[in-house]
Amino acid sequence: MSVSLSRRVAAEALGTGLLTAVVVGSGIQAAELSHDVGVQLLANSLATVFGLGVLITLLGPVSGAHFNPAVTLAAWYTGRRRGTGPTPREVAAYVSAQFGGAIGGTLLADAMFARPLVTFSTHDRSAGNLWLAEAVATAGLVLLIFGLERTAGTTARSASLVPAAVASYIGAAYWFTSSTSFANPAVTVGRAFTDTFAGIAPASVAPFIAAQLVGVVLGLGAVAAVYGRPSPAEVDAVVVPPAAPEPISP
């Protein structure tokens, strides 16, 4: 890796924290400005799209802009045999930074809107259709990220489209999934610390994360079915630097 692990971990903590602050803060702002739930969701999703695109562009060259334990685990799994993914030590460091950053981002958002720093959410999100939605949202995200990684091996333009593509997918998934596409274990935990528009009750967190991990497996299966195993030529031609595995979402 050309970038030190400490700098990459700092980028992951900062990026995940700012992403969570965008999600939570825009939800608070939207709820204060409108009583229409549709308008609130629209404002929340647009802010997330713009914020995520900027963060991936800014921090991707440093850490790969995972901002998501699901993406980090998928990157480790897909790269473990050919030595291109993060090591177990790097995975542990990334995931710890992501969870810590997400909680810190929630506290920051609450502080900016003069809310109590920690008020656990009462927004229950326990239902089978929501768990299915989380699995679908996460699987689609994994398919997009690692599908783009494969096509970036021969097309530099594909790599340059990653920030817009990932942010656009998350924006769309806000609307086509019943769960509004958390698709991120760290952000899910962070959102439990705020009793606001974007919150999730602590009791709902574990099933959401379980569904997201199922989505990782399904997404990797879809990548294998569509793209097969990468050839040596594809591995050698990868445009994205090794220090930047591929980016993510909330």
N, C-alpha and C positions, 0 to 999 in steps of 0.2 A: 504494500500500500504506500502511495506517495504522500498521503496525509496521515499524520499521527493519529493513533486511536483516541487520544484525549481530545483532539480537535474534532474528530468525527462524532464522538459522544456528546460533546458540547453542542454541535450542530443539531444532533437528534433531539437533545433536551430542549434547546431553544425553538426548533421548528415545531415539535409536537406541542410545546407550551403555547406558542403563538397561534397555531392552528386551533387549539382548544379554546383559546381566548376569543378568537374570531367566531367560532361556533356559538359559544355561550354568550359572549357580549352582544353579537348581532341579534340573538334570540331575545335578550333582555330589552334591547333597544326597540325591536319590532313590536314586542308586547306592550311597551310603553306608548308607542306611537299609533297603534291600531288595535281595535278589538276584533278585527276580522282574522280568523285563524288562517285563512288562505293567504291573505296579505302578509301575515307574520311568517308563514313558511316560505313564501316567495322571497322576502327580504333576507331571511336566514340562509336560504340556499344560494342566493346570488352573492352574498358576502362570503360564504364559504368557497364558492367557485373562484372568485377573484383572489381571495387570500391564499388558497391552496396553490393556485397557479404561480403566484409571486414567490411563495416560500419554496416551491420545488425549483424554480428558476434560480433563486438566490443561493440555496443551500445544497442543491443537488451535486454540484461539482466538489463539495467537501465530503459529504457522508453518503450520497446517493438519495437523500431525502426520503427515507422510508417513512418516518413519523408514525409507524404502525408495526406492532409486534407480529401481526399476521404476515406482513410483507417481509420482515426480517427473517422469520422462520421459513417462509417459502424460498427466499434467496439462499439461505443455508442449505435447504434440502436439494434445490436444483443444482447448486454449485459444488456440493460436497465431494463428488467423485472426480471432478476435473480440476478441483482446487481453485475455482474462481469465486466461490461464495465466501461469506464471513465464517470465521472459525467459531467454535463453541464459546470461546472467551469473548469474542467480539459480539456474538449474539447476546450473551448475558449482559454485556455492557450497554449495547443498544437498547435492549428491552427495558432494563432498569431506568435508563435515561428517558425513554418514551413514557413510561408510567409516571415517573417523577415530574416530567415536563407537563404532562396532561393535567395532573392535579394542581401544579403551580399555575398553569394557564387558567384554570377555573377560578382559583382564588384571585388572580389578577383581574379577571373580568368582573367578579363580584365587587372587588374593591373599587374599580373604575366607576361602577354604578351605585356606589354607596350602599351595597348590600352586605349583610353579615358574611364574613369570609367563608364560613363553613355552615351550611344548612342543608342537611341531607334531603335529597329530592323525595317528594311524595308521589311523583308521577309514575304510577304502575304501568309497566309495559310487559306483562306476563300473559302471553297468548301464543298458541301454536302458529297462527298465521304470521305473527311478528318474527318468530324464530326462523320460519321458512324464509321470510323476506331477508333476514340477516344473512342466512346461508347463500341465498341467491346474489345479494349485493356484494358479499365478499368474494364469491366465486367469480363474478364478473370482473371485479377489480383485479384479482390475481391473473385471470386470463388476459386482460388488457395489458397489464404491466409486463408480464413475461412473454406475451405474444409480441409486444413492441420490442422487447429485448432481443428476441430472435430475429425480427425483421431488420432491426438496427444493425445487425451484423453485415448486411449488404447495402443498406440504405442510410446514409448519414442523415437524410431528411427525417427519417422515422424517429431518430433519437431527439431531434430538435422539436418534434411534435409532442414529446412526452408530457411536459407541463400542461399544455392545453388539453391534451387528450384525457389525462387522468382527472384534471379539474372538471372537465365537461362531463365525464362519466359520473362523478360524484354528484354534480348538480342534477343530472338526469335521474339518478337513483334516489335522490331526495323525493322525487315525485312518482316514480313507478314502483316503489316498494312501500308496503304498509308501515314499515318500521322507520321510514325516512333515512335509511341507509347509514347506520352508525359505522359498520364494516371495519371497526378498529377497536381492539380490546383496550388499549390505553385510553383512548378518548372516551370509551364507554365508562371506564372506571372514573375518569375525571369528571364526567357529567353527573355522576352520582352525588357529587359534593355541592351541588347548587339546586335549590328548589325554585327553579325558574323555567322558562319555556323549553329549554333544551335538556332539562334534567331527566334522569332515570332513577327510579327508586332502587336503593341498594339490593333489595331482594330480587330485582329483575336483572341484575348485572351478570350473574353466573350463567344463566341460560342463554343470554345474548352472546357471551364470549364463547360458550360451547358451540352455538350455531355458527359463529364466525370461523371457528377452527374447522368445523365441518365444511364450511365454504372454501377454506384454503385447500383442503383435500380435493374437493370437487373442481376447483379452479385449476389445480395442477393436473388433474386428470384430463380436463378439457384441453390444456396446453399440449399434453402428450398426444391426445387423440388428433388434434388439428395439425400440429407441427412435427410430431415424431421426435426422435432423439436428434440433438444437434450434431452435425458433421464436424470433423476437425477443422474444415475450412471456415465454417460459421463461427466456431469458437475463436479462431485466430483473427477473424476479421471484425470482431466486435468493436464498435466505434466508441461506446461509452467507456470512460476510463475505469479500471478495476476499482479505484477508490470510490466510484459512484455506481453501486449496484442499481437498482431502479426505484423510482419514487412511489408516493401514496396519497391517503385520504383520511376522513374522520371515522 
